Amino acid sequence: MDWYDRLNEYFPEYEMKNEGQIQALIREKDIYHKVETDKFLLLYAEFPTFIFIDYLLINPDTRGQGIGTKVIQTLKKRGKDIILEVEPIDRNDEDTVKRVHFYLKNGFVKADRIQYSWEDENGETYEMKIYYWSPHDHLPQEVVLENMAKACQEIHNFRAKQYYGRNVANPDEVLHWKH
């Protein structure tokens, strides 16, 4: 099974980018990287001041062996803020609980002041939670919002009109402060 099929099998359909878009990101964006082993698959963008984890998939046969933590530790050693998106906890889906627990256990904090939601091409709204980690004592959520807006613009919207006929994550529309 190739790497895209592995991602597609694990992540919900609404979270999946078009395979062509991901291939173009890897090929044409110096900041976008794919690291693939038999134990994990990582797709991420490394900006000058932060890292955006797009997809992290641990092989189901090797889950619970600390591999995900090692991947996160390797990224943390670069000394940059790290941001990522996580599905909200759904008590009927144990994987959502495990994912959130994994990131919290690895020192990530939920950006509780930021609302992040978008509509798919059918008008259905989806919400994701933003989690972040910083090597600094305090990272203002304003910085998290700026970094997420940059990730939306440069990663999610990269050639989006070509692949989806529209920008999928216009930061001004999908990111908001909670009141």
Buried (B, 14 or more C-beta within 10 A) or exposed (E): EEBBEBBBEBBEEEBBBBBEBBEBBEEEBEBBBBEEEEBBBBBBBBBEEBBBBBBBBBBEEBBEEEBBEEBBEEBBEEEBBBBBBBBEBEEEEEEBEEBBEBBEEBBBBBBEBBBBEBEEEEEEEBEBBBBBBBEEEEBEBEBBBBBBBBBBBBBBBBBBEEBBEEBBBBBEEBBBEEE
